[in-house]
Amino acid sequence: MVRTGFGKYTYEWVEGWGKLPYGYTIGQTGIAVDSEDRVYAFNRSDHPLIVFDREGNFLTSWGEGVLVDAHGMHIDEDDNLYLAVKDAHVVMKYDKKGNQLMTMGTRDQPSDTGIAHGAGMGQPDWNRKQEPVPRASGPFNMPTDLSIAPNGDLYISDGYANARVHVFSPDGGLKFSWGQPGKFGPGEFYTPHGIWVDNVNERVYVADRENDRIQIFDLQGNILDVWNGFRRPCTVHIDEDGTLFVPELRAFVTICDKDGKVFTRLDGPYGNWPQGASAHFLFVDRHGDIYINTFLDDPTHRDKDFVRTGTRLVKYRRVGS
């Protein structure tokens, strides 16, 4: 039995969760859980949208040939899914049955940020020592994640080959954008990789991954605060109690309050850094359980960027009270 965390935020790893049909694999994954506890894994495989029940039993899959490169996802109060299809440069909206409802962006047409497609952050010929993109541009050039404000506006991080946050109306019209490439100043981004809108406090949390920080804005894009000290944070997830969960590539998961006070940090189920596990995306369901996309990394390559040897979708059951 593997347990991690502290106090209320103590979790037990559910070994073997997520049963796939013969021949299926699951790749790098965005995650969402609907009102009926179905777990959606938006992943990089031949079956890009895989659905499980709460116990990890396979239910269905869809999106083959259309959802060509999975990244972040969001689910609304009607169980509609919003998917950042990174390499197609679009964000797509579906209902829970897989019916397409809306597309934002122009498919296969990246905006002009001064770099060629495939040469951006996180691509095979990229390394962390490079500078951010030459310039910010409109939507999209490899979008990464999205979240929804109280009025239904969509906040989208456009981050692998751009350095912006774009705000769209509920019907898919662009309203405004903010952000510039950079490594130091507030409002500058070097891979805005994940985003979450705190609908209670009307804050926008942006995981500025390659700057090892989280930036906090108001709904109009004005900077409120900057939290340093993270280790390549990938996104922010806020649960029903207002607690923040931050998956990190160079750590695992940090759990904190809305002001950044750390409650605890979780270890990976396959060993903490540098032994192997890092976290990419996660989702906390209404029961307090966490579903995490983890990477297995080769610990013999510490002098280089992490060398990925596998990816998994794991479940941590909350046992603290």
Buried (B, 14 or more C-beta within 10 A) or exposed (E): EBBBBEEBBBBBBBEEBBEBEEEEEBBBBBBBBBEEBBBBBBBBBEBBBBBBEBEBEBEEBBBEEBBBBBBBBBBBEEBBBBBBBBBBBBBBBBEBEBEEEBBBBEEEEBBEBEBEBEEBBBBEEBEBEBEBBEEBBBBBBBBBBBBBBEEEBBBBBBBBBBBBBBBBEBEBEBEEBBBBBBEEEBBBBBBBBBBBBBBEEEBBBBBBBBBBBBBBBEBEBEBEEBBEEBBBBBBBBBBEEEBBBBBBBBBBBBBBEBEBEEBBBBBBBBBBBEEBBBBBBBBBBEEBBBBBBBBBBEBEEEEEEBEEEEBBBBBBBBEBE
